[in-house]
Amino acid sequence: MTIKISKKITGFSIVKPDGPAVEEVKQEAVMPESNVVQMHEKVERPEMLIGSTYKIKTPLSEHSLYVTINDIVLNHGTEHELRRPFEIFINSKNMDHFQWIVALTRIISAVFRKGGDVTFLSEELRSVFDPRGGYFKKGGKFMPSLVAEIGDAIESHLRMIGLLKDDGLDEHQQKLVDDKRKQLDESLKSTETAEASAFPGGAQLCLKCSTKAMIKMDGCMTCLSCGDSKCG
């Protein structure tokens, strides 16, 4: 005989013919699903996104590039609130690089929306070298290509929203850099500097941080940006 059960089964027991129930199994409570929203391709684009725009001015073109990175805020108003990059746009009056810039923005935006660790993008882009040679941006930092400077802008944005942490200098390195800067400022008080830079005009390129900030102080080459010293 078939009996149709119309109600939800919450438990059952096994009954032997010669005795009472010997075992009872109750349905385990179902754990509530987590409400934490992670970044993935199914996350829909909101009507409004917050973002930042970075200006790139290179000696390769008379027109500047403007890199805009928009972010999506996940789990807004909760302890799990997280700001993640969602899309990127690059605009310029210069149309020479239009095709590959459009392709690059679409690929980067797709990687952003995929979720996971996207910090590798800045490192990959910064390692692209132009066969015609690179250039120094304002402040003395060397850029091997225009793509590398786009990667540098992305890295700056990731640091701003907290996805990349700035290690910085330790206490002793920072003290060394401050002392070297103080000595340099005192020695340059009576002279005029022609270059509008954060570092001396005669500074050399530091191979560690790619900044034109390596100077000779006390007979030792020392970088005023990262603290790297040839004397250890």
C-alpha positions in Angstrom: 0.0 0.0 0.0 1.4 3.4 -1.0 1.0 6.3 1.4 1.6 9.8 0.2 3.3 12.2 2.6 2.1 15.7 2.1 4.0 17.3 5.0 7.7 18.0 5.4 9.6 15.2 7.1 11.3 16.6 10.2 12.6 13.3 11.6 12.1 9.5 11.6 12.5 6.6 14.0 13.3 2.9 13.5 10.9 0.5 15.2 11.6 -3.1 15.8 8.7 -5.6 15.8 9.5 -6.7 19.4 10.2 -3.4 20.9 9.9 0.4 21.0 11.9 2.8 18.8 15.6 2.2 19.2 17.0 5.1 17.2 15.7 8.6 16.3 17.3 10.8 13.8 16.3 14.5 13.6 16.9 16.7 10.7 19.9 19.0 11.3 19.1 22.7 11.4 19.9 24.4 8.1 22.6 27.0 8.6 21.5 30.4 7.1 23.4 31.3 4.0 26.0 34.0 4.3 24.9 37.4 3.1 28.4 38.5 2.2 28.6 39.5 -1.4 31.9 38.7 -3.1 33.1 40.2 -6.4 32.2 38.0 -9.4 30.8 38.2 -12.9 27.2 38.0 -11.8 27.4 41.2 -9.8 25.3 43.7 -11.7 26.5 47.2 -12.4 24.7 49.8 -10.2 23.2 52.9 -11.6 26.0 55.0 -10.1 29.7 54.2 -9.3 32.3 56.2 -7.5 35.8 56.5 -9.0 38.9 58.5 -9.6 40.5 60.0 -12.7 44.3 60.1 -13.2 46.1 62.4 -15.7 49.0 61.0 -17.7 51.2 63.6 -19.5 54.0 62.0 -21.4 56.7 63.5 -23.7 55.5 61.1 -26.4 52.4 63.2 -27.2 51.2 66.8 -26.8 47.9 65.5 -25.5 47.3 64.0 -22.1 45.6 60.7 -21.3 42.9 60.6 -18.6 42.5 57.2 -16.8 39.2 56.8 -15.0 38.7 53.9 -12.7 35.2 53.3 -11.2 34.7 51.2 -8.1 31.8 49.2 -6.8 31.1 49.1 -3.0 30.2 45.6 -1.8 28.2 45.0 1.4 27.7 48.7 1.9 27.1 49.7 5.5 28.2 46.4 7.0 31.4 45.2 8.7 32.2 43.4 5.4 32.1 46.6 3.3 34.7 46.4 0.5 35.6 48.7 -2.4 36.6 47.0 -5.5 37.5 48.3 -9.0 34.8 47.6 -11.5 35.7 49.3 -14.8 38.3 51.5 -16.4 38.1 54.1 -19.1 41.0 55.9 -20.9 40.3 59.1 -22.9 42.5 61.4 -24.9 42.4 63.8 -27.9 45.2 61.8 -29.4 43.7 59.1 -31.7 47.0 57.4 -32.6 46.5 54.7 -29.9 42.7 54.5 -30.0 42.4 50.8 -31.0 44.8 49.2 -28.5 43.6 51.6 -25.7 39.9 50.5 -26.3 41.0 46.9 -26.3 43.1 47.3 -23.1 40.3 49.0 -21.2 37.8 46.2 -22.1 40.2 43.5 -21.1 41.1 45.2 -17.8 37.4 45.9 -17.0 36.7 42.2 -17.6 39.4 41.2 -15.2 38.1 43.6 -12.6 34.6 42.1 -12.9 35.9 38.6 -12.7 36.9 39.2 -9.0 39.7 37.6 -7.1 43.1 39.1 -6.8 43.5 41.9 -9.5 46.6 43.4 -8.1 48.8 41.5 -10.5 47.5 43.8 -13.3 49.7 46.8 -12.3 52.8 44.7 -12.1 52.2 43.1 -15.5 51.5 46.5 -17.2 54.5 48.1 -15.5 56.8 45.5 -17.0 55.9 46.4 -20.6 58.9 48.1 -22.3 58.8 50.4 -25.4 61.4 49.4 -27.9 61.9 53.1 -28.7 62.9 53.7 -25.1 61.1 55.1 -22.0 61.0 58.5 -20.4 61.0 60.2 -17.0 57.7 61.4 -15.6 57.4 64.4 -13.3 59.3 63.8 -10.1 62.1 61.8 -11.8 60.5 58.3 -11.9 61.4 56.3 -15.0 58.5 54.9 -17.1 59.6 52.2 -19.6 56.5 52.8 -21.8 53.1 54.4 -21.9 51.4 51.1 -20.9 53.7 51.0 -17.9 52.4 54.5 -16.8 48.8 53.2 -17.1 49.8 50.4 -14.9 51.4 52.9 -12.4 48.1 54.8 -12.3 46.2 51.5 -11.6 48.7 50.7 -8.8 48.1 54.2 -7.3 44.4 53.6 -7.3 44.7 50.1 -5.8 46.8 51.6 -3.0 44.2 54.4 -2.5 41.3 52.0 -2.0 43.4 49.6 0.2 43.9 46.6 -2.0 47.6 47.2 -2.1 49.5 48.0 1.1 52.4 50.5 1.1 55.3 48.7 2.9 57.2 52.0 3.2 60.6 52.4 5.0 61.5 51.1 8.4 62.5 53.4 11.2 66.2 53.3 10.4 65.8 53.7 6.7 63.5 56.7 7.1 65.9 58.3 9.5 68.7 57.9 7.0 66.7 59.4 4.2 65.6 62.3 6.4 69.2 63.0 7.4 70.4 62.9 3.9 67.6 65.3 2.8 68.5 67.7 5.6 72.1 67.7 4.7 71.3 68.3 1.0 68.8 71.1 1.8 71.5 72.8 3.9 74.1 72.5 1.1 71.7 73.9 -1.5 70.4 76.9 0.5 72.9 79.2 -1.3 72.3 77.8 -4.8 69.4 77.9 -7.2 68.0 74.8 -8.7 66.9 74.9 -12.3 64.8 71.8 -12.4 61.3 71.7 -10.7 61.7 68.3 -9.2 61.4 66.7 -5.7 65.1 65.6 -6.1 68.3 67.3 -7.1 68.9 67.9 -10.8 72.1 65.9 -10.8 70.5 62.8 -9.2 71.0 59.4 -10.9 68.5 56.7 -11.5 67.9 54.3 -8.7 67.8 50.7 -9.9 65.6 49.6 -7.0 62.7 52.1 -7.2 63.3 53.5 -10.8 63.4 57.1 -9.4 66.0 59.6 -10.4 66.9 60.3 -6.7 70.3 58.6 -6.3 72.9 61.1 -5.0 76.4 60.8 -3.5 76.6 61.7 0.1 79.5 61.1 2.4 81.2 59.2 -0.4 78.3 56.7 -0.8 75.5 56.6 -3.4 72.2 56.8 -1.5 68.6 57.0 -2.9 66.5 59.8 -1.4 63.3 58.0 -2.4 63.6 54.5 -1.1 66.7 54.6 1.0 68.7 52.1 -1.0 72.5 52.6 -0.4 75.5 51.2 -2.0 77.2 51.0 1.4 74.5 48.8 2.8 
